[in-house]
Amino acid sequence: MHYNKNMEATNDTEQKPYTATSLAQAAGVGFGYIARLCRVGKIPADKFGNVWMIRFEDGQRWLAERQAKLAAESPEV
């Protein structure tokens, strides 16, 4: 069992949120691109100081949508 900053018990199966940097690395894009998408609301995120925090589920959804879009745009061989 883990505890969050408010000392509330959290489920061990919960996934850690992405930061803009970690999501950018997972997607193979630059930090600035992810930060811009967060800023304009295309990726749901909260900003704490200078760090964008993205819920794991939202990051996974965006990655899946990006993969689908890239697959649809790539020419078939």
N, C-alpha and C positions, 0 to 999 in steps of 0.2 A: 504494500500500500504506500502511496506517495501522498504528500500534502502540498497544497498550493500556498501562495504567499499569505493567504488569510487563514492558514492552518486548517483548511477543510480537506477531508479525505478525498482523494481522486482515484479513479479506477486505473489499475495498472495497464489496462488495454488501451487507454486513451493515447492517441498519437500526439506528439509534440507539434506545436504550430510551426509553420514556415516563417522565416524572415524573408524580406525581399531578396537578400543575398542568397539564402539557401534555395529559394524557388528559382532564382536566376540560374544557379548552378545546375539544378535538376533539369531545367529546360534548355540549357546551353545558350542562354542569352545574357545580355548585360544587366547589371543592377539597375541602371538608369531606366531601362525599358520597363522593368517590373515596378519600380517606384512610380513611374508615370501612370501605369495602368491602375495602381492603387490610388494615386492622387485623383484621377478622374472617375474612379468608381467602377472600373471594368473588372477589377479583382477586389472583392470585399476585404477590407483590412482596417486595422486601427493603428494609429501612430503613437508610439510611446517615446517621447524625446525625439531622437532622430532615427528610430528603428520602426520599420513597418512590420507588423505582426499579422500573419494570415492564418486563419484556422486551417488545420490539416485538411479537412474535407473540402474547403474552398480551393486550396492549392491543388489538391488531387483532381478536382473537377476542371480547373483551368488547364492543367497539364493534359488531361484527356481530351478536352475540346481542342487544344492546340495540336495535339497529335492527329486528331481526326481531320482538322482543317489542312494540315500539312500533307496528309495522305491524299486528300481529295484534290489538292492543287498539284501534286507531283505527277508528271506524265507517266502513263503506263507504258511499260516496255514490252 
